[in-house]
């Protein structure tokens, strides 16, 4: 039987209400997100990419952009003619509507098969099947294909194994004419177009339906960097029982390592970001400056990072754990792109501290049934140790290209990021500054200076430690000195963090901070699966924490 709720769940891991600079979040808003999001229930069918399949007619492409369309409507011939991605060109215009992933792949041009790459992901993938017979393993294939022009232009997500007729089947397809991704989902007997990359940015559809996870309209891989958490890769193999039917699946037999998918996703994010910036700056004026600035000032989405060490093999006698640099600061922009003069290296922690924290805080993997009962529980951390949210590649790429094209100066970006830089994600002080982003159409040449002037003017009547005061102090650093000055501060902070990470109190503080950030991630519908992150005994209503520049973790004021 067709499982509408199951399909919609995977299409709509959509983001719960979150703290965004445009909402001027404060501690109360953070607590609301962190403490109440888990209790909020939504009608997934109504808010998702899907609709009631009994109302859909086979052989017809429908449109339903969540937040804009109350129900699925047939796509007109004119609308279909305006879609130039591989799904529209190879299937829908030819009145072909593949039901299974096998039908979809076999229906592509023969030459496309050589470019096909198949990847496998499961949050339960490294849990031995014989120790968890009732566990929902939720294995998914991610498939990339270059149908035209030699570049990947088709991304397919589907259930690995099981009944492929009822399995969820989703596609993001690059349209070379419109220069956007079009998002499709098979619902029942046919397909629904759920919008394109621009719809992810519009207020009525942002964060809804498919744009809960494709928050910025691009390709998504949460676990983007080594060790590619939960993916089959050169660092880990998804475990199957010897008699698992999936072993005979031709797609499974083609699975390759996620280290290759990382490169593809990065290039796809770059492609869409370049197209987006070219479009919004084409006439020398940015119509909606805040939509660009929010990538610098707020956390629109996150990636997940961890150590490159399997938690199960860490013992008190093991060598130190190198904690992910993205936990401490936004290394990709501050260090790699902006070139702060620094000797910073990721802090390490004694393995004995880590092992003690697992017992002290009751780390475990836990999955609950719909009735709230515990269906699976295992003591310990996730497969790779110390998984935390970090600044998203999507946000960083927008900032990177804005600097490259002169929309932002490198100094302006650095002055912003140095405000509360020990909190690379979910920073309320940086988000606070979004109130100064221009709301009207602004000339490219004035974009950066106009906001800097607004913030520094406000700082004149505010405390020095206010977000405005901090930015203003940064802005006064000479143009030929900011990289060295900011680099010295980063070095001093990382040294303090490295020293504290080796102490019991310090490392315990960082465990609590990591859990605080995980709670904020859990408040996003991007958090699709219960086993993505560990569960601890830290109370769910513990105050949200923030890191200070002295490397101490403190409750938000």
QUIVEN-V589206 format. One record per residue. RES is the residue in one small letter. PHI is phi in whole degrees, -180 to 180 (* if undefined). PSI is psi in whole degrees, 0 to 359 (NA if undefined). OMEGA is omega in whole degrees, -180 to 180 (none if undefined). Layout:
# QUIVEN-V589206
[[RES,PHI,PSI,OMEGA] [RES,PHI,PSI,OMEGA]]
This chain:
# QUIVEN-V589206
[[x,*,142,-179] [x,-65,127,-177] [x,-104,88,-177] [x,-62,315,-176] [x,-64,320,180] [x,-63,317,-179] [x,-66,315,-177] [x,-64,325,-179] [x,-57,319,-177] [x,-82,336,177] [x,-81,336,-171] [x,-129,63,172] [x,-76,51,-162] [x,-82,149,-168] [x,-65,129,172] [x,-69,164,176] [x,-53,132,-175] [x,-133,170,-180] [x,-81,119,-179] [x,-128,148,-178] [x,-57,329,-179] [x,-70,343,178] [x,-100,357,180] [x,53,59,-176] [x,-65,152,175] [x,-133,188,-177] [x,-60,321,-180] [x,-60,320,179] [x,-66,319,178] [x,-61,313,-179] [x,-62,323,179] [x,-63,315,178] [x,-63,310,-172] [x,-70,320,-170] [x,-94,334,-175] [x,-106,343,-174] [x,-61,322,-179] [x,-65,338,-178] [x,-89,343,-175] [x,-72,130,177] [x,-113,136,-179] [x,-124,152,173] [x,-77,99,-172] [x,-63,323,-180] [x,-65,316,-178] [x,-67,323,-174] [x,-95,350,-174] [x,-90,190,178] [x,-75,345,-171] [x,-92,184,178] [x,-159,177,180] [x,-68,113,-175] [x,-63,338,-179] [x,-69,344,-180] [x,-92,356,-176] [x,-99,140,-179] [x,-100,133,178] [x,-61,148,178] [x,80,20,-179] [x,-139,131,173] [x,-86,134,180] [x,-112,163,175] [x,-122,131,170] [x,-150,101,176] [x,-94,113,-176] [x,-61,138,-177] [x,91,343,-179] [x,-119,319,-178] [x,-104,127,178] [x,-68,326,-178] [x,-150,166,179] [x,-69,134,178] [x,-122,143,177] [x,-58,138,176] [x,-76,129,-179] [x,-74,166,178] [x,-62,323,179] [x,-66,318,178] [x,-65,318,180] [x,-64,322,179] [x,-65,336,179] [x,-84,356,177] [x,-99,122,-175] [x,-122,19,179] [x,-82,170,-177] [x,-61,325,179] [x,-64,315,180] [x,-67,315,-174] [x,-71,318,-174] [x,-88,336,-174] [x,-121,294,-167] [x,-67,321,177] [x,-69,337,178] [x,-93,11,180] [x,58,40,177] [x,-117,134,-175] [x,-135,86,-177] [x,-62,140,-179] [x,-95,323,-177] [x,-115,165,178] [x,-65,328,178] [x,-65,319,178] [x,-65,322,180] [x,-64,310,-177] [x,-66,320,-180] [x,-71,342,180] [x,-87,356,178] [x,-81,160,177] [x,-54,145,-175] [x,-58,326,-178] [x,-66,336,-178] [x,-70,337,-176] [x,-60,327,-177] [x,-67,335,-178] [x,-90,355,-174] [x,-67,135,173] [x,-130,135,-177] [x,-117,133,-179] [x,-126,156,-176] [x,-130,134,-179] [x,-140,143,175] [x,-164,128,178] [x,-67,341,176] [x,-105,12,-172] [x,-65,333,-179] [x,-100,11,175] [x,-93,127,-176] [x,-59,126,-178] [x,-58,325,-176] [x,-74,351,178] [x,-102,359,-175] [x,-147,63,-175] [x,-62,332,-178] [x,-96,5,-175] [x,-77,136,173] [x,-77,110,-174] [x,-84,341,171] [x,45,55,179] [x,-83,137,-180] [x,-131,145,169] [x,-93,139,165] [x,-116,127,-174] [x,-125,131,176] [x,-116,142,-180] [x,-141,140,171] [x,-103,97,-177] [x,-79,323,-179] [x,-137,154,169] [x,66,8,175] [x,79,354,178] [x,-107,148,178] [x,-58,125,179] [x,-134,9,179] [x,-142,122,177] [x,-121,127,-175] [x,-121,136,175] [x,-125,132,-179] [x,-158,163,177] [x,-65,139,176] [x,-94,116,-179] [x,85,176,179] [x,79,192,-177] [x,-77,109,-176] [x,-74,344,177] [x,-71,324,-180] [x,-100,355,-179] [x,-68,150,174] [x,-66,147,-180] [x,-147,114,-175] [x,-128,150,-178] [x,-140,137,165] [x,-114,121,-173] [x,-124,132,-178] [x,-82,128,178] [x,-99,110,-175] [x,-72,339,179] [x,-82,309,179] [x,-80,344,-178] [x,57,54,178] [x,-144,163,166] [x,-89,133,169] [x,-100,138,-176] [x,-112,127,-178] [x,-128,154,175] [x,-146,133,175] [x,-78,127,178] [x,-124,115,179] [x,57,240,-173] [x,-88,356,-174] [x,-149,198,-173] [x,-123,150,178] [x,-123,129,172] [x,-86,122,-172] [x,-103,10,179] [x,118,179,178] [x,-126,185,-174] [x,-58,324,180] [x,-66,327,180] [x,-64,332,178] [x,-64,339,-175] [x,-100,348,-177] [x,-80,141,-175] [x,-57,323,-175] [x,-73,334,-177] [x,-114,353,-178] [x,-62,132,177] [x,77,9,-176] [x,-119,152,178] [x,59,228,-180] [x,-64,341,-176] [x,-88,11,169] [x,-71,322,179] [x,-104,322,174] [x,-86,62,-168] [x,-58,323,-176] [x,-112,18,174] [x,80,17,-175] [x,-120,182,173] [x,-69,151,-175] [x,-132,133,169] [x,-144,102,-174] [x,-59,319,-174] [x,-97,71,-163] [x,-83,338,-175] [x,-118,165,179] [x,-49,131,14] [x,-99,24,176] [x,54,61,-176] [x,-45,133,173] [x,76,350,-179] [x,-95,151,168] [x,-72,127,-174] [x,-155,187,176] [x,-70,352,180] [x,-102,342,-177] [x,-161,152,178] [x,-117,132,174] [x,-68,128,-172] [x,-91,133,177] [x,-124,150,172] [x,-66,153,-178] [x,-58,327,-177] [x,-100,14,-179] [x,-65,126,180] [x,-59,338,-179] [x,-61,333,-180] [x,-60,333,-178] [x,-91,357,-179] [x,-71,127,180] [x,-57,327,179] [x,-68,320,178] [x,-60,322,-179] [x,-70,349,178] [x,-103,2,-174] [x,-61,134,176] [x,-123,174,-172] [x,-76,144,-177] [x,-67,347,176] [x,-61,334,176] [x,-79,325,179] [x,-65,324,178] [x,-54,313,-178] [x,-63,321,179] [x,-65,312,-178] [x,-63,318,178] [x,-59,317,-180] [x,-67,325,179] [x,-70,320,176] [x,-62,318,178] [x,-62,318,-178] [x,-62,312,-179] [x,-68,320,180] [x,-62,318,179] [x,-63,317,179] [x,-65,319,-180] [x,-63,311,-178] [x,-67,323,178] [x,-61,320,-178] [x,-70,313,-173] [x,-77,348,180] [x,-113,8,-171] [x,-60,324,-177] [x,-102,15,178] [x,81,5,-179] [x,-133,137,175] [x,-99,119,-176] [x,-71,321,-176] [x,-127,77,-176] [x,-57,324,-177] [x,-62,331,-179] [x,-68,336,174] [x,-89,316,-177] [x,-62,331,-176] [x,-64,339,177] [x,-71,335,179] [x,-89,322,-171] [x,-95,336,-175] [x,-126,178,176] [x,-107,96,-180] [x,-75,330,177] [x,-162,180,-178] [x,-139,163,161] [x,-108,166,177] [x,-113,136,180] [x,-132,158,178] [x,-153,180,174] [x,-73,165,177] [x,-94,30,-177] [x,-121,130,176] [x,-69,125,-174] [x,-62,327,-174] [x,-69,341,-178] [x,-103,2,178] [x,-81,127,176] [x,-122,165,178] [x,-56,338,-179] [x,-92,358,-178] [x,-68,164,175] [x,-68,165,-177] [x,-58,150,174] [x,-91,131,174] [x,-87,110,-176] [x,-78,145,-173] [x,-60,132,-178] [x,-62,331,179] [x,-66,347,174] [x,-74,331,-172] [x,-95,324,-178] [x,-168,171,178] [x,-84,84,-174] [x,-66,325,-174] [x,-61,318,-179] [x,-87,307,-175] [x,-62,314,-174] [x,-92,311,-174] [x,-79,315,-175] [x,-87,315,-176] [x,-89,347,172] [x,66,41,175] [x,-59,140,-179] [x,-80,104,-172] [x,-152,154,174] [x,-107,16,-173] [x,-60,135,174] [x,-130,152,-178] [x,-58,131,175] [x,-60,151,176] [x,-117,159,179] [x,-132,141,176] [x,-60,138,179] [x,-58,327,180] [x,-64,323,177] [x,-64,314,180] [x,-61,311,-179] [x,-61,319,180] [x,-65,324,-178] [x,-67,329,180] [x,-62,319,178] [x,-78,318,-176] [x,-63,322,-177] [x,-103,6,175] [x,64,42,179] [x,-60,138,177] [x,-163,157,169] [x,-96,135,-173] [x,-147,134,174] [x,-129,132,-178] [x,-110,146,176] [x,-75,172,-178] [x,-61,332,180] [x,-84,3,178] [x,93,351,179] [x,-73,155,-179] [x,-82,117,180] [x,-91,333,-180] [x,-152,138,175] [x,-150,135,176] [x,-145,127,180] [x,-62,148,175] [x,115,182,-176] [x,-92,178,172] [x,-63,171,-174] [x,-54,311,172] [x,-96,141,-171] [x,-77,149,168] [x,59,64,179] [x,-86,130,-177] [x,-143,156,172] [x,-71,146,174] [x,-136,169,-179] [x,-56,136,-174] [x,-76,141,175] [x,-60,326,179] [x,-60,312,178] [x,-64,314,-178] [x,-63,324,-179] [x,-68,323,176] [x,-63,313,179] [x,-60,315,-178] [x,-58,313,-178] [x,-75,330,175] [x,-63,321,177] [x,-67,315,-177] [x,-61,325,-177] [x,-97,8,173] [x,82,11,177] [x,-74,329,175] [x,-127,147,168] [x,-85,152,178] [x,-60,322,-180] [x,-65,317,180] [x,-60,313,180] [x,-60,318,-180] [x,-66,319,-180] [x,-63,325,177] [x,-71,309,-175] [x,-66,334,178] [x,-75,346,171] [x,-73,110,180] [x,64,37,-175] [x,-62,336,177] [x,-68,354,176] [x,-117,86,-176] [x,-69,342,177] [x,-130,154,174] [x,57,40,-179] [x,-86,117,177] [x,-72,321,178] [x,-60,317,178] [x,-67,318,180] [x,-62,327,178] [x,-56,325,-177] [x,-72,349,178] [x,-62,339,-180] [x,-64,343,-179] [x,-96,359,178] [x,-67,137,178] [x,-58,138,179] [x,-103,345,179] [x,-103,164,177] [x,-55,135,-173] [x,-134,139,177] [x,-65,144,-179] [x,-56,319,-176] [x,-66,341,-177] [x,-106,355,-170] [x,-57,306,-176] [x,-72,312,-176] [x,-66,325,-179] [x,-64,318,-180] [x,-73,321,178] [x,-61,319,179] [x,-66,319,-180] [x,-63,319,-179] [x,-70,315,-178] [x,-68,327,175] [x,-64,317,180] [x,-65,328,-177] [x,-65,339,-176] [x,-61,331,-177] [x,-112,15,-177] [x,-121,159,180] [x,-60,154,-179] [x,-63,332,-179] [x,-93,8,173] [x,-72,160,176] [x,-55,321,179] [x,-65,317,-180] [x,-64,321,179] [x,-66,315,179] [x,-62,316,-178] [x,-60,320,178] [x,-64,320,178] [x,-64,319,-175] [x,-66,336,-179] [x,-82,349,178] [x,-66,134,-178] [x,-55,148,-176] [x,-61,332,-179] [x,-93,8,-175] [x,-126,346,-170] [x,-64,325,-180] [x,-63,320,179] [x,-74,317,-178] [x,-64,312,180] [x,-67,324,178] [x,-63,323,177] [x,-63,320,178] [x,-66,319,178] [x,-62,315,179] [x,-59,314,-179] [x,-63,317,179] [x,-65,314,-178] [x,-66,323,177] [x,-62,316,179] [x,-64,318,179] [x,-63,319,180] [x,-62,321,179] [x,-69,316,-178] [x,-69,328,-179] [x,-64,343,-179] [x,-92,354,179] [x,-101,158,-180] [x,-65,311,-179] [x,-64,318,-179] [x,-64,312,-179] [x,-65,322,177] [x,-62,322,175] [x,-60,319,-178] [x,-72,329,173] [x,-63,316,179] [x,-65,320,178] [x,-65,318,178] [x,-60,318,180] [x,-68,325,177] [x,-61,316,179] [x,-70,325,176] [x,-63,323,179] [x,-62,322,179] [x,-69,325,174] [x,-64,319,-180] [x,-62,336,179] [x,-76,354,176] [x,-94,147,174] [x,-76,356,169] [x,-62,338,176] [x,-83,89,-172] [x,-87,329,-168] [x,-127,139,-174] [x,-65,334,-176] [x,-91,6,178] [x,-62,322,-177] [x,-128,156,177] [x,-76,162,172] [x,-106,145,178] [x,-130,174,176] [x,-86,1,176] [x,-63,126,-174] [x,-57,142,180] [x,-63,336,-180] [x,-99,16,176] [x,-62,142,-178] [x,-58,140,175] [x,-63,144,-175] [x,-111,159,173] [x,-138,151,177] [x,-88,142,175] [x,-105,166,-177] [x,-69,343,175] [x,-86,10,176] [x,71,23,172] [x,-105,148,178] [x,-102,127,-174] [x,-132,155,175] [x,-63,147,176] [x,-61,139,-178] [x,-70,NA,none]]
